[in-house]
Amino acid sequence: MKRFLWITLSVSVLVWTGCGHQGTAESVTDVVPGDTVTPGDTEAGNTALKGDMPLDGESEPGVVEGPSHKVLVAYFSATGVTRGVAQNLARVLSSDIYEIVADPVYSAADLDWNDPNSRASREHEDHSIRPKIANHVENMSQYDVVLIGYPIWWGIAPQIVSTFVESYDFNGKTLAAFATSVSSAFGSSDEAIRELTPTAVWKTGQRLTSGDSDEVLRDWLRGVGVVE
Ligand SMILES: Cc1cc2nc3c(=O)[nH]c(=O)nc-3n(C[C@H](O)[C@H](O)[C@H](O)COP(=O)(O)O)c2cc1C
């Protein structure tokens, strides 16, 4: 039943993807990897927005805290949906934001889940594949909390998110995943990236949408321990 629902809904996504949605991913190439812009600039996808997360209030068990407490919203987005959620989270938190940019970016053909030979399908079949990332987070050590966003692909996080988590030392950092999808629940979509970062402190992830209100976002962020 779940599979039937996903297939039915996937037809509408395919139409949507074919109707120029891919342009969002292509526009990423217009931005120089590693660029920084000030908080509030939501135009550039491939950027790190600079800004400290406000920290006040009482402590919660397991929450990283201290005067240098800093959050990074890191995300991969092939067609722009997860980008919208990530930008909303970064706005609510006044945090830095970083887009995991694929090298090369995914074309519409790459994302064709009906084609067993498409790039996405091949990556899904072979979990040892680590798609290349075009850009890098400057000084990951400055962050105490990293929120990792991705679109759900066949129920799990795309392999490029594994490339991302293997590229840095997350020892002792607080991590939490957020995901977008057409119909799939968050489920255990973060399982693989959790297993790759056993020394991080993982919080419960959540499926979010770009239409979620700030209050919905804050509810999840409260559970992660980064807002009151
Ligand atoms: C290769 C591929 C596989 C997907 N698999 C699923 C899935 O299993 N369940 C689902 O609900 N949506 C699935 N989707 C849809 C995406 O999760 C959804 O459109 C997502 O919001 C796209 O985010 P993005 O624009 O940030 O890439 C898939 C999309 C692609 C391209």
The ligand as an SDF file (V2000), in Angstrom:
LIG
                    3D

 31 33  0  0  0  0  0  0  0  0999 V2000
   15.3410    9.4450   -6.9240 C   0  0  0  0  0  0  0  0  0  0  0  0
   14.1880    9.9130   -6.0810 C   0  0  0  0  0  0  0  0  0  0  0  0
   13.5980    9.0450   -5.1680 C   0  0  0  0  0  0  0  0  0  0  0  0
   12.5350    9.4870   -4.3650 C   0  0  0  0  0  0  0  0  0  0  0  0
   11.9980    8.6170   -3.4440 N   0  0  0  0  0  0  0  0  0  0  0  0
   10.9750    9.0460   -2.6760 C   0  0  0  0  0  0  0  0  0  0  0  0
   10.3890    8.1860   -1.7000 C   0  0  0  0  0  0  0  0  0  0  0  0
   10.8020    7.0560   -1.4780 O   0  0  0  0  0  0  0  0  0  0  0  0
    9.3220    8.6640   -1.0040 N   0  0  0  0  0  0  0  0  0  0  0  0
    8.7960    9.9150   -1.2120 C   0  0  0  0  0  0  0  0  0  0  0  0
    7.8470   10.2690   -0.5560 O   0  0  0  0  0  0  0  0  0  0  0  0
    9.3610   10.7620   -2.0770 N   0  0  0  0  0  0  0  0  0  0  0  0
   10.4310   10.3680   -2.8240 C   0  0  0  0  0  0  0  0  0  0  0  0
   10.9990   11.2280   -3.7130 N   0  0  0  0  0  0  0  0  0  0  0  0
   10.5140   12.6070   -3.8010 C   0  0  0  0  0  0  0  0  0  0  0  0
   11.3920   13.5680   -2.9750 C   0  0  0  0  0  0  0  0  0  0  0  0
   11.6710   13.0580   -1.6870 O   0  0  0  0  0  0  0  0  0  0  0  0
   10.6700   14.9020   -2.7770 C   0  0  0  0  0  0  0  0  0  0  0  0
   10.2420   15.4040   -4.0020 O   0  0  0  0  0  0  0  0  0  0  0  0
   11.5880   15.8800   -2.0620 C   0  0  0  0  0  0  0  0  0  0  0  0
   10.8160   16.8510   -1.3820 O   0  0  0  0  0  0  0  0  0  0  0  0
   12.5170   16.6010   -3.0210 C   0  0  0  0  0  0  0  0  0  0  0  0
   13.3740   17.4190   -2.2910 O   0  0  0  0  0  0  0  0  0  0  0  0
   14.4500   18.3500   -3.0050 P   0  0  0  0  0  0  0  0  0  0  0  0
   13.6610   19.2620   -3.9160 O   0  0  0  0  0  0  0  0  0  0  0  0
   15.0960   19.0780   -1.9020 O   0  0  0  0  0  0  0  0  0  0  0  0
   15.3860   17.4920   -3.7840 O   0  0  0  0  0  0  0  0  0  0  0  0
   12.0550   10.8210   -4.5120 C   0  0  0  0  0  0  0  0  0  0  0  0
   12.6460   11.6840   -5.4470 C   0  0  0  0  0  0  0  0  0  0  0  0
   13.7060   11.2390   -6.2240 C   0  0  0  0  0  0  0  0  0  0  0  0
   14.3470   12.1990   -7.1950 C   0  0  0  0  0  0  0  0  0  0  0  0
  1  2  1  0
  2  3  1  0
  2 30  2  0
  3  4  2  0
  4  5  1  0
  4 28  1  0
  5  6  2  0
  6  7  1  0
  6 13  1  0
  7  8  2  0
  7  9  1  0
  9 10  1  0
 10 11  2  0
 10 12  1  0
 12 13  2  0
 13 14  1  0
 14 15  1  0
 14 28  1  0
 15 16  1  0
 16 17  1  0
 16 18  1  0
 18 19  1  0
 18 20  1  0
 20 21  1  0
 20 22  1  0
 22 23  1  0
 23 24  1  0
 24 25  2  0
 24 26  1  0
 24 27  1  0
 28 29  2  0
 29 30  1  0
 30 31  1  0
M  END
$$$$
